[in-house]
Amino acid sequence: MKTCFCNSNEPYSRCCGPLIKGVAKAASAERLMRSRYSAYVVGAVDYLISTTHASKRASLSRKEIEQWSKGSQWLGLEIMHADTFTVEFKATYRDRSGKKQVHHEKSTFVFEDESWYYLTGV
């Protein structure tokens, strides 16, 4: 059993896997954020686009998402703080040159039509 990439200590097959495959929905903003991190790890670009709020999708570049996803070696996720609509996290990865990077973000999510969506990040 492979432990989930999102550091939940749950098996991927019972944690983020069902969300990314579309057989389950995220129950909270934090669960959606965790699954989006795992989606970067496994290169699930369609999932990343579909879980971004519709008002923001036009500004997305499928090519850029895919390049960052596949061109990075994802090392771990740390949740700093989570509440109903925001999640602050650090995602650690190695870039294409092998340099260790930390993506620190406070993300905002919305719940609409019985689903959670990523809205913005700072």
Protein Blocks (a to p, Z undefined) as FASTA:
>chain_A
ZZdfklnopafklmmmmmmnopaccfbfklmmmmmmmmmmnopaklmmmmpcfklmmmpc
fklmmmmmmmpccfbdcdfbdcfkbccdddddddfkopacddddddddddeehiacdfbd
ZZ
